């Protein structure tokens, strides 16, 4: 990636409460080994071409994932091989699937809409029962 692309990526990630840093492969390899949780992944960082950048999300991780995914679509020079969410490692395809999910606010509004629909239906049924009861008296 050129400097302008890298600058726009960093700006986009800052807006998503995240940051992009380029790390030494040796340092990342030692850190992953020290964590011990990812020993069985068989990731050889040294076989990866180019620099190794890492994104750290401090707020909503999904927002950072969406930013990286969208940026990689516009700039094919950026490649991702996976992501660590909490104590789980997601490979590139699982990361892409996660990044394609709707945002947090959209998911919350969908859940609220579903809840509202069921409450309206319950209210309608109760209203009909009340009308029947008053009509029969």
N, C-alpha and C positions, 0 to 999 in steps of 0.2 A: 504494500500500500504506500501511496505517496504521503507526504506530510500533510497536505490539505485534507485528504480522506481521513487520516488518523485524527486530525484536529476536529473534524466534524463528528467522528465517532465518539471522541472523548466528550465533546459538548453535549451530544445526545444522551450519553450515559450519565453525565452530571445532572441533567434535567430529570433523569429517572432515579436519582439518588444512588448512583453506582459509579464505579471508577474502573478504568482500564489501565493496567500496568504491564509492561514487558518484563518478564522474569528470566533469569538464567535457568537453563534446563537442569543443571546440576542441583541448584537450590530447590526447584520444584520436585525433582525426583527424590531428594533426601527428605523433604517435608512430607511427601506422600508415604514414603517408607516409614517415617517416624510416627505418622498417624496410625499406621497399621491396619486401618479399616479397608484399604483398597489393594491389598497384596494380591488377591486373586484376579485382578482385572487384566493382568499381563499387558500393561500399557508401557511401551518403550518410547519414552519422550525423546530419546536421542535420535530415533529414526524419523522424527517429524522434520519436514523441511522448513527452513525459515525461522523467524523469531517465534518465541512462545509468549503469547499475551494472555493475561488472565483478567477476568471481570469479576469484581466484587460488588454484590448488591447489598445495600444497607437497609433498604426499605422493602418494598414489594419486589420479591425476586422475579416474579412473572413479568414485571415491567422491564427489568434488565434483560431477561430472556427474549422478550419481544423486540427490544432495541437491537440486540445482537443479530437475531434472526432476520429482521427487516434490513439491517445494514448489510448483512452477508448476501442478501438477494440482490441489492443494488451494486455491491462491490464484491465480485467473485474472488478477489485476492484474499478476502478474509475467510478463513476456514475454521470450523469448530469441530472438535472431536468428542465433546461431551461436556457435562456439567456436574458439579457436586451441589446437591441441595440437602442441607442438613448433614445427615450421615449416609446418604444414598448417592451413588454415582449413576448418572443417566448417560447412555451412549448418544451418539449424534442423532439417530432417528428418534429416540425418546425425547431428547431435548427439543427437536423440531416440532414434535407433536405437542409438547407442553407450550412452546412459544406460539403455536397456532390457536391455543385456547382463547376465548374472549377474555377481556380484562376483568379485574376484580369487581369494578362497579357494575359492569354489564351482567356478570353472574349474579350479583346481589339483587339487581333489579329484576332479573328473570325469576329468581326464587321468590321475591316479594310478589311478583305478578302471579306466580302459581299459587301462592298462599291466598292472595286476594281472590283469585278465581274460585277456589274451594270455599272461602268464606261467603262469597256472594251466592254460590250455589246452596250452601247451608241456609243462608238467610232466606233464599227463595223457597226452599222446602218448608222451613218453619213458618213462613208467611202463608203459604198455601194451607198448611195444617191449621193455622189460626183462623183463616177464612172459613174453612170447613167446619171448625168447631163453633164459630159464631153463627154460621148459617144454620146449623142443626139445632141451635138453642132457641 
